[in-house]
Structure formats: C-alpha cells, structure tokens
Amino acid sequence: MTTTVPQGSRHDRAAATRGRIVSAARELFVSHGYRSTSLRDIATAASVSHPGLLGHFASKDALLAEVVGEFEAENEAVFSAVAAASEPGELIFAQLAERNARTVGYLELFAALTGEASSPGHPAHERMRERYAQLRSLSRDVLADAQHLGAIDSERDVDGEITRHTAGWDGLQLLAQYLPGEVDVVEMLEEREALWALPHGWRDPDDGEPATEASGPLPPPFGDEPVGVEPGYAVGRRRRAQIVADAMRLFSRDGYGDTSLRDIAEAVGVSKSTLLHHYPTKELLLSAVLAERDSAIRERGVVRASERAGELLRGIADGARVNALEEPGLIQVYAVLSCEAVPSSHPAHEYFTDRFRSAIAYFTELFRLAQVDGDLPEHRDPAREAIWLIAMWDGLQYQWLYDRDAVDVAAHLRAHIDDVLPVS
C-alpha cells in the first residue's frame, strides 16, 4: 500500500524551514563571514525562532558543515559532468578550480571548515574525511585514464600523484586568500598537470651535471628568530607556560573564535582575573600561542648539516616525520588557526600573511640556489616550486589530520622532492 504525504504536511514544512535556514546561513556566512555570524542572525534571516533553528541544527558548526556540504555536492556533480564531457585522457582539475574561484563564498567557507573540522570531535569531521576519500576515488579514474592514453608518464604512481595534487590544490586555495594577486590557483594546477607527462625525476640531458661545490651562502633558517629569556619570576613563567599550553589545546579543538578567556581560565584552574594579569587580552594570548608553536617547531625540526640548498630541501621530509610523531597538536593548531584567520579582521590574519610571504621568499631562494648548483633542473621555476611546496605541505597536513593511516606526510614530501630534485 502506498501512502501519499499531503501537501503542507509537517514533513514538508520542516523540510522548507530547514532549506530556509541553510540558504540564510549560506548567504550570511558569505557576506559577513562565518565567525561574525551568530545563530540568532541566521534565525532572523530565515524567519524562524532561535529555538526553532536549534531543532534543526544543534550548533553553528553543524550548520556550516551542511552549507559546505551543499557546495561539495554541487562540485561532485560538476566533476562528473565535466569528466563525462571531456576528451579522453583530458585532465580537468584546473577547470574545477576555476569554477570554485567563481563560486561566491566557496573558498572562504571551505577554508573555515577544513581547519575547524580537523578535530575528531567536530560534527563535520567524518564528512570531511569521506570527502577526501571520495575525491581521491573520483580523481583516480581520471588519472588512470590519462595515464593509459599517454597524457601521464606510465611510470608515475597515480595514487601518490592524486594525494599530492589534491593537497596542493587545497593549499593553493588557502594561500590565494592570504596573498591575492600573488597566487593563481588555476595556472599553478595547469603547470603541475603538464609536468605529469614527464617521467618522475626527469632532467634534460643538456642541463649538465650538478656542481661539486655549493654556490651559497644559504639564507638564514626560516622562522629562526632569536628568542630571549622570558622576564619575571619562575612561578609566573610556569603559570604563563601552562596558560599558553591549555590555550593552544583549546584553540586547536574549538578554534580561536569559539574559545573564551573563561574557557581557558577554567582549563588552567585559575580565575579569569588571574589569567588577565598574565595576558590582558585574548589577542595577546593568541600571539603567545603562535610564538610558542613556532618555537616548538624550531626545536623539533630536523636540519641536515649541509652547505647545499638541495640537501636542505631533501631534509624537509625528516622534519615533517618528527613533527607528526612527537607533536601532532602543533600541526592541528596551525591547521585550525590558518584556516580560521582568512578574514582580514581576524587578529591572526597578518601573522599568517607575513608567514606565508616569508616562507615563499625563503624557499624561493633555496630553490634558486639549488638551480645554480645544478640540483634543480632548468625547466623548473624556483618561485613556482616554492609556492607549490608550501601549498602541498599544508594540504598534506590537512589530509593527515582527517586520516592519519591513509596519508604519510613525510613519505609524500620525500616523493615530491625526489621528483623535483633528482639525484644523478
């Protein structure tokens, strides 16, 4: 027996209300930013009560996940349609990236969700993990077909290239928001896809052999600013260290915007007034967390003792392996805050803008010196290699936070560097 749901039923009304909520959230998140939009703002725009909204979505995080889920469903449909309409063996990722850039609000919202949902307890964590798995699956068919038809060299590892290309794509979309006009996502993806036609680690025979001596001098290590001894009594230093440690843990779990000073004070076990004695504002505490994160990364980093830029670049994978094993929380707080701080009004926006710009300059110089030494082949551009390395590295860390068993950041970095800096 078939039951027909009458028009105007409770089911229809609930579905219509849910649709209005998601539509209003999408519009407000895009126009005002995720952090600047409250659930009450969304309820008003959707013409529902605040309790009524909570009956459909228990939190703003859950609503963000639903909004970005709509974007992703649209992207998946477009992916399938573009793949079906493309020529045999044609690579379509740059086309999809161009569409993302034209879709108002997509990049900002996706960046927000990528960082915030990296915590296993986030309501969208599983959805994002599945998103990466689905993207790898869809991409594998495209790349396998392209490899079969000769557009990709037969010896390239398709699965590895998919993971690294997806990672670079995510990282480029984030970089482009901090450095608009300096990073062209579509152009960079097209360049990378063109390189797949060459064998892994290809070098033009006319390039000659690498030099026996390094051209040097090498640039100072990135982020290696001297750190002085913190002033004050030992008891105060210990208390500040505990405040920073707990703030870092909460920021990596809940984000900066949704973590209050009261939350941090409770975690430390002190009053809010005591916390404010050490850190008068939340922005100062954020600065301390970022400084501590950089300091911890420097202390745990693995740097090869070498005068050659190429050797320093080849040592990157070792440092990534140490960080993943010893301090995964440092990776998570970086992922959360770098994605959350995309809006220019965020107190950490300038920090990440300067950090990305400095990192690009540092690695560009390393790749330039590696090319002078003959380690970097002539067909590769040092500045483009620097941007891609930073973007791919960040993207790999995001993927690792969602599926630590499936993504080995160090192994992928090593495979990439072996391709870029082939050893004769």
DRENDODREN-331466 format. One line per field, with one value per residue (C-alpha): residue in one letter; x, y, z. Coordinates in pm, 1 decimal, m for minus. Layout:
N
resn: (A_...) $
east: (X_...) $
north: (Y_...) $
up: (Z_...) $
END
This chain:
424
resn: (M_T_T_T_V_P_Q_G_S_R_H_D_R_A_A_A_T_R_G_R_I_V_S_A_A_R_E_L_F_V_S_H_G_Y_R_S_T_S_L_R_D_I_A_T_A_A_S_V_S_H_P_G_L_L_G_H_F_A_S_K_D_A_L_L_A_E_V_V_G_E_F_E_A_E_N_E_A_V_F_S_A_V_A_A_A_S_E_P_G_E_L_I_F_A_Q_L_A_E_R_N_A_R_T_V_G_Y_L_E_L_F_A_A_L_T_G_E_A_S_S_P_G_H_P_A_H_E_R_M_R_E_R_Y_A_Q_L_R_S_L_S_R_D_V_L_A_D_A_Q_H_L_G_A_I_D_S_E_R_D_V_D_G_E_I_T_R_H_T_A_G_W_D_G_L_Q_L_L_A_Q_Y_L_P_G_E_V_D_V_V_E_M_L_E_E_R_E_A_L_W_A_L_P_H_G_W_R_D_P_D_D_G_E_P_A_T_E_A_S_G_P_L_P_P_P_F_G_D_E_P_V_G_V_E_P_G_Y_A_V_G_R_R_R_R_A_Q_I_V_A_D_A_M_R_L_F_S_R_D_G_Y_G_D_T_S_L_R_D_I_A_E_A_V_G_V_S_K_S_T_L_L_H_H_Y_P_T_K_E_L_L_L_S_A_V_L_A_E_R_D_S_A_I_R_E_R_G_V_V_R_A_S_E_R_A_G_E_L_L_R_G_I_A_D_G_A_R_V_N_A_L_E_E_P_G_L_I_Q_V_Y_A_V_L_S_C_E_A_V_P_S_S_H_P_A_H_E_Y_F_T_D_R_F_R_S_A_I_A_Y_F_T_E_L_F_R_L_A_Q_V_D_G_D_L_P_E_H_R_D_P_A_R_E_A_I_W_L_I_A_M_W_D_G_L_Q_Y_Q_W_L_Y_D_R_D_A_V_D_V_A_A_H_L_R_A_H_I_D_D_V_L_P_V_S) $
east: (0.0_137.3_99.7_91.3_218.4_m30.6_85.0_153.0_222.4_453.1_725.0_701.0_700.1_1004.9_1191.8_1103.6_1216.7_1544.1_1600.6_1542.5_1788.1_2061.6_2001.6_2014.2_2329.0_2498.4_2420.3_2527.1_2843.1_2947.3_2851.4_2957.1_3193.6_3139.8_3278.9_3084.9_2751.7_2553.0_2280.4_2036.6_2134.0_2057.8_1729.8_1616.2_1712.0_1532.2_1219.8_1236.5_1286.5_1623.6_1487.1_1324.2_1660.3_1824.1_1562.5_1717.9_2085.6_2235.1_2531.5_2679.1_2946.6_2678.2_2515.2_2848.5_2900.8_2560.5_2630.5_2969.4_2815.9_2585.0_2886.3_3060.6_2754.5_2741.6_3114.7_3081.3_2801.1_3007.7_3312.4_3113.5_2961.2_3294.6_3464.5_3191.5_3214.7_3594.2_3815.5_3967.7_4268.9_4198.0_4283.7_4000.5_4118.6_4207.2_3855.3_3704.9_3938.2_3829.8_3466.4_3545.5_3705.9_3393.4_3153.6_3099.4_3193.9_3312.4_3682.5_3624.3_3374.4_3571.9_3882.6_3686.9_3553.8_3882.9_4058.7_3780.8_3658.6_4009.5_3931.0_3785.2_3503.5_3377.3_3036.7_3176.3_3498.2_3369.8_3209.5_3541.0_3729.9_3484.4_3518.0_3891.3_3839.1_3571.4_3787.3_4075.9_3841.9_3697.3_4042.1_4191.8_3963.3_4056.6_4431.4_4430.1_4256.5_4501.8_4795.6_4655.6_4629.9_4981.5_4898.0_5072.0_5402.2_5349.7_5588.2_5426.4_5244.0_4885.5_4767.3_5057.1_5014.5_4644.3_4711.5_4983.9_4785.8_4474.8_4688.3_4848.7_4506.3_4374.5_4687.4_4681.6_4319.0_4420.6_4735.5_4538.0_4316.6_4611.1_4810.5_4552.5_4716.7_5030.5_4895.8_4697.3_4538.7_4423.7_4753.5_4953.0_4737.4_4772.5_5150.7_5163.0_4938.6_5162.6_5464.0_5295.1_5377.7_5745.9_5899.4_5938.1_6262.4_6313.6_6609.8_6705.2_7035.3_7156.5_7135.0_7476.1_7597.4_7544.9_7832.2_8073.3_8075.4_7774.6_7724.3_7595.0_7562.5_7237.4_6962.2_6905.4_6666.7_6304.3_6145.3_6476.0_6440.0_6628.7_6411.1_6518.1_6453.8_6104.8_6116.4_5959.2_5973.0_5986.9_5636.7_5494.2_5677.9_5540.4_5188.3_5215.6_5350.8_5050.0_4808.1_4964.3_4962.5_4593.3_4501.1_4679.8_4489.7_4153.1_4226.6_4318.3_3998.6_3739.8_3906.8_4005.8_3666.4_3470.7_3718.6_3664.1_3911.1_3683.2_3717.6_4095.7_4096.2_3883.9_4116.6_4420.8_4242.5_4271.3_4029.3_3969.1_4126.0_4443.8_4459.2_4411.4_4701.0_4931.3_4755.6_4538.8_4370.5_4276.6_4476.3_4795.6_4733.2_4684.6_5019.0_5182.4_5029.7_5158.0_5503.7_5515.0_5406.4_5686.2_5939.3_5836.4_5860.5_6211.3_6326.2_6191.8_6294.8_6549.6_6800.8_7071.8_7417.5_7494.8_7608.6_7396.3_7043.0_6936.1_7036.5_6840.4_6534.4_6577.7_6579.5_6228.5_6064.5_6264.8_6141.4_5781.9_5812.7_5940.6_5660.5_5389.5_5528.1_5612.1_5371.2_5058.6_4889.8_5124.6_5002.4_4639.2_4657.3_4830.4_4563.1_4275.8_4412.5_4548.6_4203.2_4011.1_4226.4_4143.4_3915.4_4128.3_3954.7_4091.1_4372.5_4598.8_4542.7_4851.3_5064.3_4975.8_5003.5_5356.7_5441.0_5330.7_5510.2_5831.0_5812.0_5773.9_6074.9_6286.2_6208.2_6236.4_6592.1_6669.5_6535.0_6723.8_7049.9_6970.0_6929.0_7258.6_7421.3_7266.3_7041.6_6714.5_6655.6_6635.1_6273.6_6152.8_6095.4_6224.7_5941.0_5670.8_5836.6_5840.4_5469.3_5375.3_5587.4_5428.1_5076.2_5120.4_5283.2_4992.7_4738.7_4904.0_4881.6_4507.8_4455.7_4666.3_4450.9_4146.2_4302.4_4636.2_4656.6_4599.6_4831.7_5204.2_5310.1_5683.8_5666.1_5474.7_5715.3_6007.7_5846.9_5782.1_6135.7_6280.0_6079.7_6184.2_6548.7_6650.7_6977.4_7204.6) $
north: (0.0_342.6_633.4_982.7_1267.8_1553.6_1896.7_2125.0_1833.9_1863.9_1687.5_1943.2_2236.5_2103.3_2049.9_2402.1_2552.7_2360.7_2480.3_2844.4_2808.6_2663.4_2927.5_3210.8_3068.8_3038.3_3399.0_3538.4_3328.7_3462.4_3826.9_3866.5_3576.9_3259.2_3394.0_3720.3_3546.1_3416.5_3155.5_3432.4_3628.1_3321.9_3255.4_3612.7_3594.9_3260.6_3388.6_3121.7_3141.7_3067.2_2753.7_2654.5_2675.2_2464.9_2199.4_2153.8_2230.3_2183.7_2414.8_2661.7_2405.1_2159.1_2428.6_2522.4_2156.8_2147.3_2463.4_2343.7_2001.7_2167.2_2321.2_1984.6_1805.7_2065.2_2017.5_1640.1_1673.3_1919.3_1689.3_1402.1_1620.8_1774.7_1434.8_1290.9_1581.6_1599.4_1446.1_1104.7_1149.3_1518.1_1647.1_1852.9_1968.8_2322.0_2360.3_2267.1_2504.3_2785.3_2711.2_2715.4_3057.9_3189.2_3046.1_3330.2_3230.2_2878.0_2925.5_3114.9_2866.2_2563.8_2703.8_2759.6_2406.0_2238.5_2375.9_2360.4_2011.5_1865.1_1783.0_1428.9_1558.9_1810.8_1719.9_1755.9_1559.1_1234.9_1414.6_1582.1_1252.6_1095.4_1397.4_1338.2_967.1_1038.8_1298.6_1051.9_789.4_1021.4_1152.4_804.2_719.8_1041.4_996.2_626.1_700.5_982.0_754.3_480.9_729.3_868.3_1208.0_1091.4_906.7_533.5_502.5_768.7_648.0_759.1_715.8_918.4_1192.2_1218.7_1270.2_1528.9_1712.0_1730.5_1856.3_2123.9_2228.8_2277.8_2463.4_2691.0_2786.4_2891.8_3075.4_3266.4_3412.9_3544.5_3656.1_3762.6_3854.9_3659.3_3303.7_3187.2_2853.0_2757.6_2843.2_2653.0_2341.4_2350.9_2370.4_2072.8_1862.9_1937.9_1804.1_1463.2_1392.1_1374.9_1077.1_1105.9_1290.1_1394.6_1613.7_1745.1_1579.8_1921.1_2060.6_1914.3_1765.4_1932.4_2145.1_1983.8_2289.1_2482.5_2836.6_2955.2_3133.3_2980.7_3206.1_3204.9_2923.5_3023.3_3141.1_3118.5_3443.2_3455.2_3401.7_3567.4_3452.9_3549.1_3805.1_3757.5_3507.5_3133.3_3082.4_3338.1_3184.8_2842.4_2981.3_3159.7_2843.1_2648.4_2914.7_2903.8_2521.1_2499.7_2782.6_2601.4_2282.1_2461.9_2667.3_2350.2_2179.4_2460.7_2739.5_3083.9_3246.2_2991.1_2971.5_3228.6_3353.1_3198.8_2859.7_2888.8_3003.9_2703.4_2468.3_2615.1_2614.5_2988.4_3277.8_3491.2_3788.6_3586.0_3494.6_3860.6_3952.8_3749.5_3812.5_4127.3_4049.0_3741.5_3874.8_3883.7_3526.1_3425.7_3586.4_3388.4_3064.0_3126.6_3218.8_2902.8_2692.6_2836.4_2785.8_2422.9_2353.6_2503.6_2293.4_1970.0_2040.0_1820.5_2015.3_1843.9_1985.9_2088.3_2383.9_2285.7_2416.4_2091.7_1890.0_2120.4_2075.7_1697.4_1706.2_1854.9_1512.5_1417.2_1725.4_1653.2_1296.7_1417.3_1673.9_1418.0_1165.5_1396.9_1691.0_1632.9_1908.8_2165.2_2061.2_2081.3_2427.0_2553.3_2397.0_2537.3_2889.7_2928.4_2843.5_3045.8_3358.0_3403.2_3708.8_4024.4_4122.5_3815.8_3904.9_3632.2_3726.5_3946.9_3681.8_3418.2_3663.0_3754.3_3391.0_3271.3_3556.3_3493.4_3118.3_3171.3_3406.4_3160.9_2853.4_3051.0_3137.7_2776.8_2653.2_2930.8_2825.0_2460.5_2552.9_2742.4_2431.2_2221.1_2023.5_2181.4_2116.3_2419.2_2356.0_2422.8_2776.5_2836.3_3071.2_2835.3_2539.3_2732.3_2814.0_2458.8_2305.8_2524.9_2467.7_2091.3_2058.9_2237.9_2038.9_1710.0_1806.9_1875.3_1534.9_1367.8_1519.8_1353.6_1015.5_953.2_595.4_681.9_983.5_975.1_1340.9_1267.5_997.7_1225.7_1515.0_1282.9_1157.3_1514.8_1634.0_1328.7_1434.2_1799.4_1744.7_1422.1_1269.9_1184.6) $
up: (0.0_m96.7_143.2_m5.2_208.7_172.2_63.1_355.8_588.3_887.7_687.0_404.6_643.8_828.2_502.7_385.9_717.0_704.6_349.3_450.3_739.3_517.9_249.2_504.1_663.4_325.9_238.7_578.5_602.0_261.5_318.4_684.2_749.4_948.6_1275.3_1257.0_1203.9_1501.3_1506.0_1606.9_1294.0_1083.8_1263.0_1196.4_828.4_792.4_975.5_1244.7_1619.4_1773.9_1949.6_1620.0_1442.9_1715.2_1649.7_1305.7_1377.1_1722.2_1657.0_1411.7_1327.0_1217.9_1005.5_845.2_760.6_589.9_390.2_269.9_207.2_m46.4_m218.3_m224.9_m366.0_m642.4_m704.6_m725.4_m978.6_m1183.0_m1157.6_m1304.0_m1574.9_m1677.7_m1676.4_m1898.3_m2144.6_m2161.0_m2425.5_m2347.7_m2121.8_m2058.5_m1708.8_m1561.8_m1218.3_m1326.5_m1470.8_m1136.4_m952.6_m1184.8_m1100.7_m727.1_m763.1_m938.4_m676.7_m430.4_m76.9_m156.7_m84.4_240.5_377.6_268.6_438.3_759.4_761.5_664.3_970.3_1225.7_1136.8_1173.9_1536.9_1560.3_1780.9_1523.6_1373.0_1021.1_1078.1_932.1_638.4_554.0_586.6_344.5_115.7_78.0_18.3_m243.8_m417.8_m437.3_m582.0_m846.6_m937.9_m966.8_m1259.6_m1440.8_m1389.2_m1470.0_m1799.7_m1876.6_m1799.2_m2021.9_m2309.4_m2257.2_m2103.2_m1782.5_m1789.8_m1749.0_m1453.1_m1234.9_m923.0_m986.7_m627.2_m490.3_m750.6_m664.3_m293.5_m354.9_m624.5_m406.6_m119.8_m336.4_m461.2_m106.3_m1.9_m305.3_m237.3_114.5_1.3_m261.8_9.4_210.1_m94.9_m356.6_m683.2_m592.9_m620.6_m924.9_m833.9_m1183.3_m1350.3_m1089.1_m1125.6_m1503.9_m1471.6_m1235.4_m1457.4_m1758.2_m1566.4_m1529.4_m1894.2_m1794.3_m1612.7_m1235.5_m1161.0_m1524.9_m1611.2_m1955.5_m2056.0_m2176.6_m1822.1_m1739.3_m1412.9_m1071.5_m943.4_m698.9_m471.6_m339.9_m463.0_m120.5_108.0_229.8_367.0_745.6_852.3_806.0_1132.7_1319.3_1510.7_1841.3_2146.2_2469.1_2824.8_2936.8_3218.7_3560.1_3842.3_3781.6_3925.0_3684.8_3390.1_3475.3_3505.5_3168.8_3008.9_3140.5_3014.1_2666.3_2659.4_2752.9_2516.1_2233.2_2311.7_2315.7_2003.9_1813.9_1929.2_1913.4_1716.7_1839.8_1787.4_1990.4_2279.1_2553.7_2812.3_3073.3_2899.3_2914.6_3276.6_3376.1_3189.3_3367.8_3702.8_3771.5_3783.8_3478.5_3658.3_3719.3_3351.0_3254.1_3484.6_3260.4_2927.4_2936.2_2603.1_2406.2_2110.7_2319.9_2427.2_2062.7_1979.1_2258.9_2131.3_1777.9_1908.6_2120.6_1825.0_1609.2_1888.8_1937.7_1563.8_1554.9_1849.4_1699.9_1342.4_1171.0_964.1_766.7_821.6_466.8_265.8_m34.5_m71.8_m235.6_68.5_298.8_79.6_80.5_461.2_482.8_498.2_807.2_994.0_892.9_1023.1_1363.0_1398.1_1317.1_1565.0_1855.6_1840.6_1630.6_1833.4_1678.3_1334.0_1440.6_1598.1_1282.3_1059.2_1263.5_1301.0_947.1_808.2_1066.1_1018.1_647.4_708.0_725.3_1050.8_1235.0_1480.3_1336.0_971.0_947.6_1118.8_858.9_568.9_677.8_748.0_404.4_228.9_426.8_364.9_m10.8_m15.1_187.7_m22.5_m347.1_m251.4_m161.0_m494.7_m677.5_m515.2_m588.1_m953.8_m956.7_m806.0_m1081.8_m844.7_m964.0_m1335.8_m1562.5_m1665.9_m1310.1_m1181.1_m823.1_m722.4_m850.4_m680.8_m352.2_m371.0_m466.0_m188.0_80.6_m53.5_m88.8_254.6_423.6_223.1_319.0_684.8_650.0_489.1_758.6_1033.7_876.5_802.4_970.7_847.4_481.9_447.0_528.7_505.0_520.8_251.5_14.9_73.1_3.3_m319.8_m431.1_m358.0_m536.3_m842.9_m822.2_m721.0_m894.7_m778.4_m1068.8) $
END
